Amino acid sequence: MLKKSLLSAIAMGSAVMAGADQSQAADLTISCGAVGAELTLCQEGVHAWEAATGHSVDIVSTPNSSTERLSLYQQILSANSSDIDIFQIDVIWPGLLANHLLDLADVLGEDAAEGHFPAIIENNTVDGRLVAMPWFTDAGVLYYRTDLLEQHGFEPPETWEQLTEIARDIQDAERAAGNERMHGFVFQGRAYEGLTVNALEWVASHGGGSLVEHDGEISINNARAAAALGLAASWIGEITPNGALNYTEEEARGVFQGGNAVFMRNWPYAWSLAQSEGSEVRGKVGVTQLPAGAEGASAAGLGGWNLAVSRYSDNPELAAELVAFLTGLEEQKRRAIEGAYNPTLAALYEDAEVLEAVPFFGELYDTFVNAVARPSAVTGDAYGRVSNAFFSATHDVLSGSRSGEQAVADLERNLSRVKRRNW
């Protein structure tokens, strides 16, 4: 059975098992939760469904890294394994995994997607098949220390250049006052999918395009894209710690929530954790849109996760019922209030209780709706290679081994070879 190798792979990835006793047979197995409060909120939702239906569910927690998680999923699904019924999948994976996933409209009905953001439903529909239901959506946002900006006489930055200057000024002043651990700006700098999103935000906000455009044109080799990457490289060792070259979302959040950064780029989930009891920055955090580049506008990378049912599930209809419950209005509302996870149901952005818990959901609604998508649709099965090439080249620029100009020229050549073979 694949289950032994699966559990070994998860253990090697420093993941944990949670939920029901693994020695007892469960009706379903779901993979959900990794970053922040995802796992806890998933457990709570699953337990509510168990209590209401009498069924039992094993919950598998996977690696924080989305790159590692995708690799694990592909291993499981390629083996046609029935060990996991429900998968939490990234917004960029429906096209990659569609052949292994159930058409949820066949089970839940043609109105299953009613009320969800149409763009996400379109993203999750492959060859006319609804292969995943939206669980939450996401877009990159800028967190900032309201107390420090007020103390030092600054407003939230509107451009990356302003962020650079403000971050340096406050960092230097705080260190001079005795806080030697203060940094100006933290983000996701590890060579993984998260860096693809950060880099796409930098490039797009400078007017440098979207790496690969909707018509398949490779657009990365231009001066604005090179300048964007060069600016980001200038932060390392200056306003951003060298350690950020190995940061994912959680490492960046740890620094910011520990009170040691002025600004942080992250996803909305970090809001509720920053405001939680015991947080060093509780009551001292603001959220705004990401800055614009010199010749562009603010660009937030589209994120978000969905729930999909494996075609190899022994209980596909039951699994689809659990997916419908976890992605339904009441459960999405609970997750928004308790964990600041963006709903995919438009009605919840007008819900008074949601807006009281997470005020910036209303203020940044347009940011969430108009976020910049990664080129997964146009590149199809080749997206993994495209993203790997992009984040590797960006990481080289951040670490100082290549200039921005060299990186975008090399990247164009690399992507051209991938394009000739794959799209």
BALO-350273 format. One record per residue (C-alpha): residue number from 1; residue in three letters; x, y, z. Coordinates in nm, 3 decimals. Each point is the difference from the previous one (the first is absolute). Layout:
// residues N
<NUM, ALA, <X, Y, Z>>,
...
***
This chain:
// residues 423
<1, MET, <0.000, 0.000, 0.000>>,
<2, LEU, <0.107, 0.356, -0.065>>,
<3, LYS, <-0.109, 0.113, 0.346>>,
<4, LYS, <0.327, -0.109, 0.169>>,
<5, SER, <0.212, 0.182, -0.256>>,
<6, LEU, <-0.233, 0.300, 0.020>>,
<7, LEU, <0.031, 0.029, 0.374>>,
<8, SER, <0.376, -0.041, -0.026>>,
<9, ALA, <0.015, 0.278, -0.258>>,
<10, ILE, <-0.205, 0.229, 0.220>>,
<11, ALA, <0.216, -0.077, 0.303>>,
<12, MET, <0.313, 0.081, -0.202>>,
<13, GLY, <-0.162, 0.330, -0.093>>,
<14, SER, <-0.040, 0.089, 0.369>>,
<15, ALA, <-0.377, -0.024, -0.020>>,
<16, VAL, <-0.227, -0.151, 0.263>>,
<17, MET, <-0.300, -0.220, 0.011>>,
<18, ALA, <-0.310, 0.134, 0.167>>,
<19, GLY, <-0.363, -0.084, 0.050>>,
<20, ALA, <-0.138, -0.348, 0.052>>,
<21, ASP, <0.197, -0.293, 0.142>>,
<22, GLN, <0.190, -0.146, -0.295>>,
<23, SER, <-0.044, -0.352, 0.142>>,
<24, GLN, <-0.373, 0.022, -0.068>>,
<25, ALA, <-0.151, -0.007, -0.345>>,
<26, ALA, <-0.160, 0.329, -0.094>>,
<27, ASP, <-0.267, 0.064, -0.262>>,
<28, LEU, <0.211, 0.275, -0.162>>,
<29, THR, <0.351, 0.143, -0.001>>,
<30, ILE, <0.060, 0.369, -0.075>>,
<31, SER, <0.323, 0.188, -0.054>>,
<32, CYS, <-0.041, 0.356, 0.123>>,
<33, GLY, <0.181, 0.263, 0.199>>,
<34, ALA, <0.360, 0.109, 0.001>>,
<35, VAL, <0.059, 0.374, 0.040>>,
<36, GLY, <-0.114, 0.195, 0.306>>,
<37, ALA, <-0.336, -0.107, 0.141>>,
<38, GLU, <-0.103, -0.204, -0.307>>,
<39, LEU, <0.034, -0.335, 0.173>>,
<40, THR, <-0.186, 0.100, 0.315>>,
<41, LEU, <-0.286, 0.154, -0.197>>,
<42, CYS, <-0.020, -0.302, -0.226>>,
<43, GLN, <-0.010, -0.232, 0.301>>,
<44, GLU, <-0.282, 0.202, 0.155>>,
<45, GLY, <-0.203, -0.005, -0.320>>,
<46, VAL, <0.053, -0.372, -0.052>>,
<47, HIS, <-0.094, -0.078, 0.360>>,
<48, ALA, <-0.323, 0.200, -0.038>>,
<49, TRP, <-0.085, -0.206, -0.310>>,
<50, GLU, <0.084, -0.324, 0.183>>,
<51, ALA, <-0.229, 0.097, 0.287>>,
<52, ALA, <-0.283, 0.083, -0.240>>,
<53, THR, <0.032, -0.309, -0.219>>,
<54, GLY, <0.150, -0.272, 0.219>>,
<55, HIS, <0.281, -0.064, -0.247>>,
<56, SER, <0.369, 0.000, 0.095>>,
<57, VAL, <0.285, 0.176, -0.179>>,
<58, ASP, <0.378, -0.027, 0.021>>,
<59, ILE, <0.177, 0.333, -0.052>>,
<60, VAL, <0.345, 0.004, -0.158>>,
<61, SER, <0.215, 0.312, 0.035>>,
<62, THR, <0.247, 0.058, -0.282>>,
<63, PRO, <0.325, 0.200, -0.035>>,
<64, ASN, <-0.016, 0.381, 0.021>>,
<65, SER, <0.176, 0.031, -0.334>>,
<66, SER, <-0.251, -0.011, -0.284>>,
<67, THR, <0.272, -0.131, -0.231>>,
<68, GLU, <0.060, -0.299, 0.229>>,
<69, ARG, <-0.373, -0.051, 0.044>>,
<70, LEU, <-0.064, -0.016, -0.375>>,
<71, SER, <0.276, -0.256, -0.041>>,
<72, LEU, <-0.156, -0.213, 0.272>>,
<73, TYR, <-0.346, 0.024, -0.156>>,
<74, GLN, <0.132, -0.098, -0.341>>,
<75, GLN, <0.165, -0.306, 0.152>>,
<76, ILE, <-0.325, -0.108, 0.165>>,
<77, LEU, <-0.227, 0.067, -0.295>>,
<78, SER, <0.233, -0.150, -0.259>>,
<79, ALA, <-0.023, -0.325, 0.194>>,
<80, ASN, <-0.383, 0.011, -0.029>>,
<81, SER, <-0.005, -0.029, 0.378>>,
<82, SER, <-0.325, 0.017, 0.197>>,
<83, ASP, <0.182, 0.083, 0.324>>,
<84, ILE, <-0.103, 0.367, -0.011>>,
<85, ASP, <-0.352, 0.096, -0.107>>,
<86, ILE, <0.016, 0.381, 0.015>>,
<87, PHE, <0.294, 0.220, -0.093>>,
<88, GLN, <0.058, 0.365, 0.079>>,
<89, ILE, <0.133, 0.137, -0.329>>,
<90, ASP, <0.157, 0.331, -0.093>>,
<91, VAL, <-0.176, 0.234, -0.242>>,
<92, ILE, <0.265, -0.080, -0.262>>,
<93, TRP, <-0.039, -0.379, 0.015>>,
<94, PRO, <-0.342, -0.085, -0.153>>,
<95, GLY, <0.145, -0.031, -0.349>>,
<96, LEU, <0.294, -0.208, 0.124>>,
<97, LEU, <-0.211, -0.246, 0.200>>,
<98, ALA, <-0.333, 0.004, -0.184>>,
<99, ASN, <0.030, -0.348, -0.149>>,
<100, HIS, <0.014, -0.146, 0.352>>,
<101, LEU, <-0.292, 0.199, 0.142>>,
<102, LEU, <-0.375, -0.056, 0.016>>,
<103, ASP, <-0.244, 0.228, -0.183>>,
<104, LEU, <-0.176, 0.146, 0.304>>,
<105, ALA, <-0.289, 0.134, -0.206>>,
<106, ASP, <-0.094, -0.359, -0.080>>,
<107, VAL, <-0.040, -0.075, 0.369>>,
<108, LEU, <-0.103, 0.334, 0.154>>,
<109, GLY, <-0.211, 0.128, -0.289>>,
<110, GLU, <0.046, 0.271, -0.260>>,
<111, ASP, <-0.076, 0.273, 0.256>>,
<112, ALA, <0.286, -0.110, 0.231>>,
<113, ALA, <0.206, 0.307, -0.090>>,
<114, GLU, <-0.279, 0.256, 0.039>>,
<115, GLY, <0.104, 0.313, 0.191>>,
<116, HIS, <0.376, -0.062, -0.023>>,
<117, PHE, <0.227, 0.242, -0.186>>,
<118, PRO, <-0.045, -0.087, -0.370>>,
<119, ALA, <0.372, 0.039, -0.075>>,
<120, ILE, <0.089, -0.270, 0.250>>,
<121, ILE, <-0.269, -0.236, -0.127>>,
<122, GLU, <0.132, 0.056, -0.352>>,
<123, ASN, <0.352, -0.074, 0.127>>,
<124, ASN, <-0.123, -0.323, 0.161>>,
<125, THR, <-0.189, -0.117, -0.309>>,
<126, VAL, <0.216, -0.205, -0.236>>,
<127, ASP, <-0.144, -0.127, -0.328>>,
<128, GLY, <-0.348, 0.069, 0.132>>,
<129, ARG, <0.058, -0.191, 0.324>>,
<130, LEU, <-0.018, 0.169, 0.343>>,
<131, VAL, <0.301, -0.170, 0.155>>,
<132, ALA, <0.019, 0.206, 0.323>>,
<133, MET, <-0.216, 0.217, 0.224>>,
<134, PRO, <0.139, 0.332, 0.130>>,
<135, TRP, <0.098, -0.018, 0.367>>,
<136, PHE, <0.152, 0.346, 0.038>>,
<137, THR, <0.152, 0.258, -0.228>>,
<138, ASP, <0.308, 0.210, 0.060>>,
<139, ALA, <0.200, 0.296, -0.120>>,
<140, GLY, <0.327, 0.139, 0.126>>,
<141, VAL, <-0.027, 0.295, 0.241>>,
<142, LEU, <0.240, 0.228, 0.187>>,
<143, TYR, <0.004, -0.012, 0.379>>,
<144, TYR, <0.151, 0.291, 0.191>>,
<145, ARG, <0.060, 0.110, 0.356>>,
<146, THR, <-0.244, 0.282, 0.063>>,
<147, ASP, <0.177, 0.102, 0.321>>,
<148, LEU, <0.343, 0.030, -0.161>>,
<149, LEU, <-0.124, 0.192, -0.303>>,
<150, GLU, <-0.187, 0.242, 0.225>>,
<151, GLN, <0.294, 0.036, 0.238>>,
<152, HIS, <0.241, 0.083, -0.281>>,
<153, GLY, <-0.241, 0.218, -0.197>>,
<154, PHE, <-0.074, -0.213, -0.305>>,
<155, GLU, <-0.310, -0.103, -0.195>>,
<156, PRO, <-0.026, -0.347, -0.160>>,
<157, PRO, <0.210, -0.009, -0.318>>,
<158, GLU, <-0.162, 0.025, -0.341>>,
<159, THR, <0.308, -0.108, -0.199>>,
<160, TRP, <0.278, -0.254, 0.049>>,
<161, GLU, <0.252, 0.285, 0.007>>,
<162, GLN, <-0.191, 0.164, 0.285>>,
<163, LEU, <-0.013, -0.332, 0.185>>,
<164, THR, <0.376, -0.035, -0.040>>,
<165, GLU, <0.066, 0.345, 0.143>>,
<166, ILE, <-0.248, -0.024, 0.287>>,
<167, ALA, <0.114, -0.349, 0.094>>,
<168, ARG, <0.364, 0.111, 0.010>>,
<169, ASP, <-0.073, 0.314, 0.205>>,
<170, ILE, <-0.210, -0.179, 0.262>>,
<171, GLN, <0.234, -0.300, 0.014>>,
<172, ASP, <0.301, 0.223, 0.059>>,
<173, ALA, <-0.180, 0.209, 0.262>>,
<174, GLU, <-0.125, -0.305, 0.189>>,
<175, ARG, <0.343, -0.161, -0.001>>,
<176, ALA, <0.157, 0.322, 0.125>>,
<177, ALA, <-0.257, -0.007, 0.282>>,
<178, GLY, <0.113, -0.349, 0.101>>,
<179, ASN, <-0.212, -0.240, -0.206>>,
<180, GLU, <0.280, -0.160, -0.198>>,
<181, ARG, <-0.229, -0.274, -0.134>>,
<182, MET, <-0.229, 0.240, -0.187>>,
<183, HIS, <-0.023, -0.046, -0.377>>,
<184, GLY, <-0.174, 0.218, -0.253>>,
<185, PHE, <-0.177, -0.254, -0.223>>,
<186, VAL, <-0.053, -0.375, -0.010>>,
<187, PHE, <-0.150, -0.214, -0.277>>,
<188, GLN, <0.010, -0.351, -0.146>>,
<189, GLY, <0.350, -0.034, -0.148>>,
<190, ARG, <0.059, -0.376, -0.007>>,
<191, ALA, <0.039, -0.159, -0.344>>,
<192, TYR, <-0.354, -0.143, -0.019>>,
<193, GLU, <-0.344, 0.086, -0.134>>,
<194, GLY, <-0.046, 0.279, 0.254>>,
<195, LEU, <0.290, 0.190, -0.155>>,
<196, THR, <-0.165, -0.033, -0.341>>,
<197, VAL, <-0.298, 0.191, 0.141>>,
<198, ASN, <0.214, 0.268, 0.167>>,
<199, ALA, <0.210, 0.048, -0.313>>,
<200, LEU, <-0.307, 0.017, -0.223>>,
<201, GLU, <-0.137, 0.276, 0.226>>,
<202, TRP, <0.325, 0.197, -0.027>>,
<203, VAL, <0.023, -0.039, -0.378>>,
<204, ALA, <-0.369, 0.069, -0.073>>,
<205, SER, <-0.006, 0.303, 0.232>>,
<206, HIS, <0.290, 0.149, -0.197>>,
<207, GLY, <-0.187, -0.047, -0.328>>,
<208, GLY, <0.224, -0.291, -0.095>>,
<209, GLY, <-0.274, -0.242, -0.102>>,
<210, SER, <-0.112, -0.337, 0.136>>,
<211, LEU, <0.298, -0.222, -0.092>>,
<212, VAL, <-0.208, -0.182, -0.263>>,
<213, GLU, <-0.300, 0.184, -0.142>>,
<214, HIS, <-0.348, -0.140, -0.073>>,
<215, ASP, <0.090, -0.061, -0.364>>,
<216, GLY, <0.308, -0.202, 0.098>>,
<217, GLU, <0.250, 0.278, -0.072>>,
<218, ILE, <0.304, -0.006, 0.230>>,
<219, SER, <0.021, 0.358, 0.124>>,
<220, ILE, <0.253, -0.010, 0.283>>,
<221, ASN, <0.305, 0.133, -0.189>>,
<222, ASN, <-0.054, 0.374, 0.039>>,
<223, ALA, <0.163, 0.286, 0.187>>,
<224, ARG, <-0.288, 0.050, 0.245>>,
<225, ALA, <0.005, -0.364, 0.109>>,
<226, ALA, <0.378, 0.015, 0.043>>,
<227, ALA, <-0.031, 0.318, 0.207>>,
<228, ALA, <-0.264, -0.157, 0.222>>,
<229, LEU, <0.221, -0.299, 0.080>>,
<230, GLY, <0.299, 0.225, 0.049>>,
<231, LEU, <-0.188, 0.213, 0.250>>,
<232, ALA, <-0.100, -0.309, 0.196>>,
<233, ALA, <0.362, -0.117, 0.004>>,
<234, SER, <0.103, 0.334, 0.151>>,
<235, TRP, <-0.213, -0.077, 0.306>>,
<236, ILE, <0.195, -0.312, 0.099>>,
<237, GLY, <0.244, 0.075, 0.279>>,
<238, GLU, <-0.127, 0.359, 0.016>>,
<239, ILE, <-0.367, 0.014, 0.105>>,
<240, THR, <-0.058, -0.374, -0.035>>,
<241, PRO, <0.199, -0.262, 0.193>>,
<242, ASN, <0.220, -0.237, -0.197>>,
<243, GLY, <-0.201, -0.281, 0.156>>,
<244, ALA, <-0.300, 0.107, -0.208>>,
<245, LEU, <0.159, -0.188, -0.288>>,
<246, ASN, <-0.141, -0.307, 0.176>>,
<247, TYR, <-0.330, 0.146, 0.125>>,
<248, THR, <-0.341, -0.140, -0.082>>,
<249, GLU, <-0.320, 0.162, 0.127>>,
<250, GLU, <0.045, -0.129, 0.352>>,
<251, GLU, <0.361, 0.110, 0.048>>,
<252, ALA, <-0.090, 0.350, -0.118>>,
<253, ARG, <-0.303, 0.006, 0.231>>,
<254, GLY, <0.212, -0.115, 0.292>>,
<255, VAL, <0.236, 0.296, -0.039>>,
<256, PHE, <-0.279, 0.253, -0.044>>,
<257, GLN, <-0.226, -0.138, 0.272>>,
<258, GLY, <0.299, -0.013, 0.234>>,
<259, GLY, <0.024, 0.378, -0.034>>,
<260, ASN, <0.314, 0.002, -0.211>>,
<261, ALA, <-0.113, 0.142, -0.334>>,
<262, VAL, <-0.162, 0.323, -0.115>>,
<263, PHE, <-0.160, -0.144, -0.314>>,
<264, MET, <-0.097, -0.348, -0.116>>,
<265, ARG, <-0.139, -0.137, -0.324>>,
<266, ASN, <-0.231, -0.293, 0.074>>,
<267, TRP, <-0.348, -0.140, -0.053>>,
<268, PRO, <-0.311, 0.111, 0.196>>,
<269, TYR, <0.016, -0.304, 0.232>>,
<270, ALA, <0.278, 0.171, 0.199>>,
<271, TRP, <-0.243, 0.269, 0.123>>,
<272, SER, <-0.185, -0.207, 0.259>>,
<273, LEU, <0.325, -0.150, 0.128>>,
<274, ALA, <0.160, 0.342, 0.037>>,
<275, GLN, <-0.303, 0.112, 0.201>>,
<276, SER, <-0.010, -0.311, 0.218>>,
<277, GLU, <0.068, -0.004, 0.371>>,
<278, GLY, <0.373, -0.022, 0.064>>,
<279, SER, <0.097, 0.164, -0.328>>,
<280, GLU, <0.272, 0.261, 0.045>>,
<281, VAL, <-0.171, 0.227, -0.253>>,
<282, ARG, <-0.362, -0.040, 0.106>>,
<283, GLY, <-0.186, 0.327, -0.061>>,
<284, LYS, <0.299, 0.147, -0.184>>,
<285, VAL, <-0.056, -0.132, -0.353>>,
<286, GLY, <-0.148, 0.156, -0.310>>,
<287, VAL, <-0.066, -0.159, -0.339>>,
<288, THR, <0.002, 0.170, -0.339>>,
<289, GLN, <0.053, -0.082, -0.365>>,
<290, LEU, <0.348, -0.081, -0.122>>,
<291, PRO, <0.202, 0.296, -0.130>>,
<292, ALA, <0.024, 0.101, -0.364>>,
<293, GLY, <0.314, 0.010, -0.209>>,
<294, ALA, <0.145, 0.311, -0.156>>,
<295, GLU, <-0.187, -0.054, -0.329>>,
<296, GLY, <-0.284, -0.224, 0.107>>,
<297, ALA, <-0.278, -0.056, 0.250>>,
<298, SER, <-0.054, -0.219, 0.303>>,
<299, ALA, <-0.011, -0.367, -0.093>>,
<300, ALA, <-0.108, -0.274, 0.240>>,
<301, GLY, <0.068, -0.362, -0.087>>,
<302, LEU, <-0.308, -0.221, -0.013>>,
<303, GLY, <0.008, -0.284, 0.245>>,
<304, GLY, <-0.254, -0.221, 0.164>>,
<305, TRP, <-0.077, -0.364, 0.056>>,
<306, ASN, <-0.271, -0.240, -0.106>>,
<307, LEU, <-0.128, -0.341, 0.101>>,
<308, ALA, <-0.009, -0.282, -0.254>>,
<309, VAL, <-0.109, -0.364, 0.010>>,
<310, SER, <0.225, -0.272, -0.135>>,
<311, ARG, <-0.140, -0.212, -0.282>>,
<312, TYR, <0.146, -0.298, 0.186>>,
<313, SER, <-0.201, 0.060, 0.318>>,
<314, ASP, <-0.196, -0.298, 0.130>>,
<315, ASN, <-0.271, 0.244, 0.122>>,
<316, PRO, <-0.019, 0.276, -0.262>>,
<317, GLU, <-0.355, 0.115, 0.076>>,
<318, LEU, <0.065, 0.020, 0.372>>,
<319, ALA, <0.326, 0.186, -0.065>>,
<320, ALA, <-0.185, 0.248, -0.221>>,
<321, GLU, <-0.252, 0.060, 0.279>>,
<322, LEU, <0.282, 0.089, 0.239>>,
<323, VAL, <0.151, 0.233, -0.260>>,
<324, ALA, <-0.337, 0.173, -0.042>>,
<325, PHE, <-0.024, 0.048, 0.377>>,
<326, LEU, <0.353, 0.139, 0.040>>,
<327, THR, <-0.040, 0.242, -0.291>>,
<328, GLY, <-0.352, 0.110, 0.094>>,
<329, LEU, <-0.105, 0.343, 0.123>>,
<330, GLU, <-0.013, -0.068, 0.373>>,
<331, GLU, <0.336, -0.173, 0.007>>,
<332, GLN, <0.164, 0.269, -0.215>>,
<333, LYS, <-0.146, 0.267, 0.229>>,
<334, ARG, <0.141, -0.174, 0.308>>,
<335, ARG, <0.344, -0.030, -0.161>>,
<336, ALA, <-0.008, 0.368, -0.101>>,
<337, ILE, <-0.086, 0.117, 0.352>>,
<338, GLU, <0.229, -0.235, 0.190>>,
<339, GLY, <0.294, -0.021, -0.240>>,
<340, ALA, <-0.027, 0.292, -0.246>>,
<341, TYR, <-0.024, -0.239, -0.295>>,
<342, ASN, <-0.153, 0.176, -0.300>>,
<343, PRO, <-0.340, -0.141, -0.096>>,
<344, THR, <-0.070, -0.096, -0.359>>,
<345, LEU, <-0.366, 0.093, 0.042>>,
<346, ALA, <-0.065, 0.364, -0.094>>,
<347, ALA, <-0.283, 0.034, 0.253>>,
<348, LEU, <0.239, -0.036, 0.293>>,
<349, TYR, <0.185, 0.320, -0.095>>,
<350, GLU, <-0.315, 0.187, 0.101>>,
<351, ASP, <-0.054, -0.197, 0.320>>,
<352, ALA, <0.021, 0.228, 0.305>>,
<353, GLU, <0.153, -0.263, 0.227>>,
<354, VAL, <0.270, -0.085, -0.253>>,
<355, LEU, <0.089, 0.367, -0.056>>,
<356, GLU, <0.011, 0.065, 0.375>>,
<357, ALA, <0.251, -0.283, 0.043>>,
<358, VAL, <0.209, 0.084, -0.308>>,
<359, PRO, <-0.060, 0.364, -0.101>>,
<360, PHE, <0.242, -0.001, -0.293>>,
<361, PHE, <-0.208, -0.263, -0.182>>,
<362, GLY, <-0.236, 0.280, -0.100>>,
<363, GLU, <0.272, 0.259, -0.060>>,
<364, LEU, <0.209, -0.229, -0.222>>,
<365, TYR, <-0.285, -0.179, -0.175>>,
<366, ASP, <0.115, 0.120, -0.343>>,
<367, THR, <0.352, -0.123, 0.074>>,
<368, PHE, <-0.131, -0.349, 0.070>>,
<369, VAL, <-0.231, -0.009, -0.302>>,
<370, ASN, <0.259, 0.139, -0.246>>,
<371, ALA, <0.311, -0.183, 0.119>>,
<372, VAL, <0.265, -0.099, -0.255>>,
<373, ALA, <-0.010, -0.367, -0.093>>,
<374, ARG, <0.310, -0.208, -0.058>>,
<375, PRO, <0.029, -0.134, -0.358>>,
<376, SER, <-0.112, -0.352, 0.088>>,
<377, ALA, <-0.294, -0.009, -0.240>>,
<378, VAL, <0.194, 0.099, -0.312>>,
<379, THR, <0.301, -0.221, 0.077>>,
<380, GLY, <-0.202, -0.303, 0.110>>,
<381, ASP, <0.205, -0.303, 0.102>>,
<382, ALA, <0.318, 0.203, -0.052>>,
<383, TYR, <-0.087, 0.245, 0.278>>,
<384, GLY, <0.213, -0.180, 0.257>>,
<385, ARG, <0.308, 0.045, -0.218>>,
<386, VAL, <-0.092, 0.360, -0.077>>,
<387, SER, <-0.041, 0.088, 0.367>>,
<388, ASN, <0.316, -0.185, 0.100>>,
<389, ALA, <0.200, 0.193, -0.260>>,
<390, PHE, <-0.150, 0.330, 0.121>>,
<391, PHE, <0.054, -0.047, 0.371>>,
<392, SER, <0.349, -0.143, -0.054>>,
<393, ALA, <0.104, 0.297, -0.214>>,
<394, THR, <-0.154, 0.242, 0.251>>,
<395, HIS, <0.179, -0.171, 0.287>>,
<396, ASP, <0.328, 0.037, -0.188>>,
<397, VAL, <-0.064, 0.374, -0.029>>,
<398, LEU, <-0.090, 0.032, 0.368>>,
<399, SER, <0.311, -0.192, 0.105>>,
<400, GLY, <0.224, 0.212, -0.225>>,
<401, SER, <0.115, -0.269, -0.243>>,
<402, ARG, <-0.177, 0.159, -0.300>>,
<403, SER, <-0.111, 0.351, -0.090>>,
<404, GLY, <-0.360, 0.077, -0.082>>,
<405, GLU, <0.093, 0.054, -0.366>>,
<406, GLN, <0.184, -0.331, -0.022>>,
<407, ALA, <-0.281, -0.186, 0.175>>,
<408, VAL, <-0.281, 0.117, -0.228>>,
<409, ALA, <0.204, -0.066, -0.316>>,
<410, ASP, <0.095, -0.348, 0.119>>,
<411, LEU, <-0.357, -0.064, 0.108>>,
<412, GLU, <-0.136, 0.089, -0.343>>,
<413, ARG, <0.234, -0.254, -0.161>>,
<414, ASN, <-0.089, -0.269, 0.253>>,
<415, LEU, <-0.374, 0.057, -0.036>>,
<416, SER, <0.026, 0.001, -0.378>>,
<417, ARG, <0.144, -0.351, 0.013>>,
<418, VAL, <-0.280, -0.113, 0.232>>,
<419, LYS, <-0.258, 0.161, -0.228>>,
<420, ARG, <0.127, -0.177, -0.311>>,
<421, ARG, <-0.046, -0.335, 0.168>>,
<422, ASN, <-0.313, 0.057, 0.206>>,
<423, TRP, <-0.238, 0.279, -0.102>>,
***
